[in-house]
């Protein structure tokens, strides 16, 4: 009986949050260990489906770096990175497009459907969803998003689907596709959709004042505080671009962005539908 009462209490605690987010759009950037580990993948998928079933408009933007590296290795093509970005020549771009828009995207949509959800796989090139220009010659075919046309995502949401979006963009400065950063794409899409919240799943606890001590998690950071935290070395390395795009999203109308530890099973549900916040929330 006690376990049943505990379950009822969990549902009761979730109710005001379900009411708060009902009809609102949540964009989830999905990647890292949460995408590789079978246990974590199943937990994320069930979270997404549950959120959709209770009336929350869920959009998934995914990466696929390990899968791309694996395919390049099979083809005898070595992965190369410049400033943390995958150098993308024409052969690599072909692989990126095949892996992200093909296998990873469709496998993820199929997994959601097999678990009782309704998902549709979309590529950033579909209906001019992501339009990009070359970021810099030294990165090859890596793009900077210039425009987002969210109509195809809106249509999918309106029809009750969970849109699953891969981060390949149509070039506006030539007849080519571009590889674009998944965090940035998720942030840009969240702004275009006027999303209530952007969730960036990562492989870290969140923003820590001491990287060696998870007890130093910063639960909330204002966008105006970020330059000082970078100067003090609290935000450094690969976390800088992630935090920058999170801050840009909230400055552009997204109510909040959460840097969330995707290594924790059901971290999305815990973050959204309970009193316990797990990650670092970025607000204006």
Secondary structure as UniProt FT lines:
FT   HELIX           2..21
FT   TURN            22..23
FT   STRAND          25..30
FT   HELIX           33..36
FT   HELIX           38..53
FT   TURN            54..55
FT   STRAND          57..62
FT   HELIX           65..74
FT   TURN            75..76
FT   STRAND          81..82
FT   TURN            83..84
FT   STRAND          85..86
FT   HELIX           90..96
FT   HELIX           97..104
FT   HELIX           105..114
FT   TURN            115..116
FT   STRAND          119..123
FT   TURN            124..125
FT   HELIX           126..128
FT   STRAND          130..134
FT   HELIX           137..139
FT   STRAND          142..148
FT   HELIX           151..158
FT   TURN            159..160
FT   STRAND          162..166
FT   STRAND          168..171
FT   STRAND          177..179
FT   HELIX           182..192
FT   TURN            193..194
FT   STRAND          197..202
FT   TURN            211..212
FT   HELIX           214..216
FT   STRAND          220..222
FT   HELIX           223..225
FT   HELIX           226..231
FT   TURN            232..233
FT   TURN            237..238
FT   HELIX           239..251
FT   TURN            252..253
FT   STRAND          256..261
FT   TURN            262..263
FT   TURN            265..266
FT   HELIX           267..273
FT   STRAND          280..283
//
